[in-house]
Amino acid sequence: MAWEEIIFPNNIRNIRLNKGMRMTAVAKKSGLSLSAMSKVEKGVRRLNQKQLLTLCSILDCKLSDVFVKENDEVAGSWQSEMQRRLEDNETGGLKIFGAGVRALRKKIGKTIAKAAKDAKMTLSVYHKIEVGQRELYEDEITDLAKALGKTPDAMYKSIAELFEKGELTKQIKKVGEKVRSVLTPGTSSAGLDIPGAIYGAKIYESARKKLVPVFGMPGDKDIAFKKSDEKMIESPINLENNPGIYAVVPNSKRMGVMFPARCYLFVDPDAIAQPGDLAVAFNEDFDKLESDMKTRARIVMVCEDAKGKMYGQIVSPDEKIPVANTGGRLHKVVQIVME
């Protein structure tokens, strides 16, 4: 791994092995090549939000389980490797080289985005080269030099001349201060003060904002309900205005004819259920349920009798149950999504 950039330290490999799953099987299910899956586990390949959530689903783990924390067994190796890289950067000339690349780019008036494109690199990789945080592969040197309008030899010579004239000192100091600010303890919620952990923290926060807990799973007759985040699923609903949304899996034995064979019901506890709505009905106050408490819930069609009193209709077999729209006991189903 000495020549690869660690960008996403994670626990994916440990989770997979603990569940007895082969890398080939996980790669196939996730739509990644075996090579890409291997790089993900090594931490040298990024994941987008969709890929990350897909892997969590395949591995049947929580999103937070994927991210390295300070007491995880892999944390020490990530930290040691990143510290080695930082020390190598101090003594191996990467900061000088990066500052030189930046100076040459500015001299020809190229933006960093344009230079990255011409060098056939991602913007992230190119930026890390300029700030002295990434080594270069041999096959990358020619494209980088070409992007700067030079041959490799001419590029090295120009950087050496700039360094001898003292023109890179200010840039190196500026970059050093920027790198130290990024690595300040406490900037990463993943527990590690390294760029990969910071990236992980950002993608975790971004992905987490789209997830809702699955509180209810099918029981013998009704829904076995527990307010915990052991299982999460991506919400099709904007959560900024609906922060309380959760999901349940309907019981195929009751109301089964009304739903697809495999689906999730997304429920808004703050929306008022009216006659004609589908709803989750409780016998007790939802707001008073603790996260470790288990209860039963039923999916009902909210109806109204001749006197204007609401009741819940269940089918297979037909059953009418009393419902109350008070105390958080009747939650409106706002969307149905096939699994």
Secondary structure as UniProt FT lines:
FT   TURN            2..3
FT   HELIX           12..18
FT   TURN            19..20
FT   HELIX           23..30
FT   HELIX           34..42
FT   HELIX           49..59
FT   HELIX           63..66
FT   TURN            70..71
FT   TURN            73..74
FT   HELIX           75..91
FT   HELIX           94..107
FT   TURN            108..109
FT   HELIX           112..118
FT   TURN            119..120
FT   HELIX           123..130
FT   TURN            131..132
FT   HELIX           138..147
FT   TURN            148..149
FT   HELIX           152..164
FT   TURN            165..166
FT   HELIX           169..182
FT   TURN            185..186
FT   TURN            189..190
FT   HELIX           195..208
FT   TURN            209..210
FT   STRAND          211..218
FT   STRAND          223..226
FT   STRAND          232..234
FT   TURN            243..244
FT   STRAND          246..248
FT   TURN            252..253
FT   HELIX           256..258
FT   STRAND          263..268
FT   TURN            269..270
FT   TURN            275..276
FT   STRAND          278..282
FT   HELIX           286..288
FT   TURN            291..292
FT   STRAND          294..304
FT   TURN            306..307
FT   STRAND          310..314
FT   TURN            315..318
FT   STRAND          319..322
FT   TURN            327..328
FT   STRAND          330..338
//
